[in-house]
């Protein structure tokens, strides 16, 4: 939605997807996690990787230690290529608060939905309910994320309600990008 109204949008997960196609990254992952993460034809089995790292936190930390610096390097390269005066870049970063990355950004936005809605959306994207719950439990609570964010978007309502919140935040960022607005919240419930 931010992209639709003019923001430059960078998705950290898409950067990870591209990194997981690179031979050097795959070789380091093999050293770290062993051959068990590859299928018989030699391709990375992401389901096996997820099963391992969401059960073994030290391996998850090691993998993040490999991937996260590369992700930030790619983000910076992309921003140098596309960001101009007055452009707003929105960067989707999972684990933003959990890993202490919030300070790398001018503002933070948390999008929240009720747990059941989040689970249903993950299931629709092909993640089993069990795995979705495991992933959600590995993250900071949404309540804490809401408290830490500069802006909060309530994604429990209609698409139009969410779109309206996105447009309002984009407008505020466009007008005064240097002003922190921690007290500004968007909630459909109140």
C-alpha positions as CSV (number, residue, x, y, z in Angstrom):
1,X,0.0,0.0,0.0
2,X,2.9,2.4,0.7
3,X,4.3,1.6,-2.7
4,X,0.9,2.4,-4.4
5,X,1.1,6.0,-3.0
6,X,4.7,6.7,-3.9
7,X,7.0,5.2,-1.3
8,X,10.1,3.2,-2.2
9,X,9.5,-0.2,-0.6
10,X,12.3,-2.7,0.2
11,X,11.3,-6.1,1.6
12,X,14.1,-7.8,3.7
13,X,12.5,-11.2,3.1
14,X,12.9,-10.8,-0.6
15,X,16.5,-9.9,-0.1
16,X,16.9,-13.1,1.9
17,X,15.3,-15.0,-0.9
18,X,17.8,-13.7,-3.4
19,X,20.7,-14.4,-1.0
20,X,19.5,-18.0,-0.6
21,X,20.2,-18.4,-4.3
22,X,23.8,-17.4,-4.0
23,X,26.4,-20.2,-4.0
24,X,28.7,-18.5,-1.4
25,X,25.8,-18.1,1.0
26,X,24.6,-21.7,0.5
27,X,28.1,-23.0,1.1
28,X,28.3,-21.1,4.4
29,X,24.9,-22.4,5.4
30,X,26.0,-26.0,4.6
31,X,29.0,-25.4,6.9
32,X,26.8,-24.1,9.6
33,X,23.8,-26.4,9.4
34,X,25.1,-29.4,7.6
35,X,23.9,-31.2,4.5
36,X,20.6,-32.0,6.1
37,X,19.2,-28.7,4.8
38,X,19.6,-29.7,1.1
39,X,17.3,-32.0,-0.9
40,X,18.7,-35.0,-2.8
41,X,19.0,-32.8,-5.9
42,X,21.2,-30.3,-4.0
43,X,18.6,-27.6,-3.6
44,X,18.1,-25.8,-0.3
45,X,15.1,-27.2,1.6
46,X,13.7,-24.1,3.3
47,X,11.1,-26.1,5.2
48,X,14.0,-28.1,6.8
49,X,15.9,-24.9,7.5
50,X,12.8,-23.4,9.2
51,X,12.2,-26.5,11.3
52,X,15.8,-26.5,12.5
53,X,16.2,-22.8,13.3
54,X,12.9,-22.4,15.0
55,X,13.8,-25.3,17.3
56,X,17.5,-24.5,17.9
57,X,17.9,-20.8,18.9
58,X,21.7,-20.9,18.7
59,X,21.6,-22.1,15.0
60,X,18.9,-19.4,14.3
61,X,21.3,-16.8,15.8
62,X,24.2,-18.1,13.7
63,X,22.1,-18.0,10.5
64,X,20.9,-14.5,11.3
65,X,24.5,-13.5,12.0
66,X,25.3,-14.7,8.4
67,X,22.3,-13.2,6.6
68,X,21.5,-10.0,8.4
69,X,24.7,-8.1,7.6
70,X,24.2,-9.1,3.9
71,X,20.6,-8.0,4.0
72,X,21.5,-4.5,5.4
73,X,24.3,-4.2,2.8
74,X,21.8,-4.9,0.0
75,X,19.3,-2.4,1.5
76,X,21.9,0.3,1.6
77,X,22.9,-0.4,-2.0
78,X,19.3,-0.3,-3.1
79,X,18.7,3.0,-1.2
80,X,21.7,4.6,-2.8
81,X,20.4,3.6,-6.2
82,X,16.8,4.8,-5.8
83,X,16.4,7.3,-3.0
84,X,16.4,11.0,-3.9
85,X,15.5,14.2,-2.2
86,X,12.1,13.9,-0.5
87,X,11.6,10.2,-1.3
88,X,10.2,8.1,1.5
89,X,11.6,4.5,1.8
90,X,9.6,1.9,3.7
91,X,11.6,-1.1,4.5
92,X,9.9,-4.3,5.7
93,X,12.1,-5.8,8.4
94,X,11.0,-8.9,10.4
95,X,12.6,-9.0,13.9
96,X,13.2,-5.2,13.8
97,X,12.8,-4.8,17.5
98,X,13.9,-8.3,18.5
99,X,17.4,-7.8,17.0
100,X,17.8,-4.2,18.1
101,X,17.6,-2.8,14.5
102,X,15.1,0.0,15.1
103,X,17.9,2.5,15.6
104,X,19.0,2.1,12.1
105,X,15.8,3.7,10.8
106,X,14.3,7.2,11.1
107,X,10.8,5.9,12.1
108,X,9.2,2.6,12.8
109,X,5.8,1.3,11.9
110,X,4.2,-1.8,13.4
111,X,1.2,-3.4,11.7
112,X,-0.8,-5.6,14.0
113,X,-3.8,-7.9,13.7
114,X,-5.4,-10.3,16.2
115,X,-3.5,-13.5,16.6
116,X,-6.2,-15.6,14.9
117,X,-6.2,-13.4,11.9
118,X,-2.4,-13.5,11.7
119,X,-2.4,-17.3,12.0
120,X,-5.1,-17.6,9.2
121,X,-3.0,-15.4,6.9
122,X,0.1,-17.4,7.5
123,X,-1.8,-20.6,6.8
124,X,-3.2,-19.1,3.6
125,X,0.4,-18.5,2.5
126,X,1.3,-22.1,3.0
127,X,2.6,-22.2,6.6
128,X,1.1,-24.9,8.8
129,X,-0.7,-23.7,11.9
130,X,1.9,-25.4,14.1
131,X,4.8,-23.7,12.3
132,X,3.0,-20.4,12.3
133,X,2.5,-20.5,16.1
134,X,6.2,-21.5,16.5
135,X,7.3,-18.5,14.4
136,X,5.0,-16.1,16.3
137,X,6.2,-17.4,19.6
138,X,9.8,-16.8,18.6
139,X,9.0,-13.1,18.2
140,X,8.4,-10.2,20.6
141,X,4.8,-9.8,21.6
142,X,2.7,-7.5,19.4
143,X,1.9,-5.4,22.4
144,X,5.6,-4.6,23.0
145,X,6.1,-3.9,19.3
146,X,3.1,-1.5,19.4
147,X,4.6,0.3,22.4
148,X,8.0,0.7,20.7
149,X,6.8,1.8,17.2
150,X,6.5,5.4,16.1
151,X,3.4,4.5,14.2
152,X,0.9,1.6,14.6
153,X,-1.4,0.4,11.9
154,X,-4.4,-1.7,13.0
155,X,-4.9,-4.3,10.4
156,X,-8.1,-5.8,11.9
157,X,-10.5,-3.8,9.8
158,X,-11.2,-3.6,6.1
159,X,-8.6,-3.0,3.4
160,X,-10.0,0.5,3.0
161,X,-9.4,1.2,6.7
162,X,-5.9,-0.1,6.5
163,X,-5.3,1.9,3.3
164,X,-6.5,5.0,5.0
165,X,-4.1,4.6,7.9
166,X,-1.2,4.0,5.4
167,X,-2.1,7.2,3.5
168,X,-2.2,9.2,6.7
169,X,1.2,8.0,7.9
170,X,2.7,8.6,4.5
171,X,1.3,12.1,4.5
172,X,2.8,12.8,8.0
173,X,6.1,11.4,6.9
174,X,6.0,13.5,3.8
175,X,5.3,16.7,5.7
176,X,7.6,16.4,8.6
177,X,10.1,13.5,8.2
178,X,12.2,14.8,11.1
179,X,9.5,14.8,13.7
180,X,9.0,11.8,16.0
181,X,5.3,11.0,16.6
182,X,5.2,8.2,19.2
183,X,1.9,9.3,20.5
184,X,0.1,8.9,17.1
185,X,-1.7,5.6,17.0
186,X,-4.1,4.1,14.5
187,X,-6.7,1.7,16.0
188,X,-9.9,0.5,14.5
189,X,-11.1,-0.7,17.9
190,X,-11.2,2.7,19.6
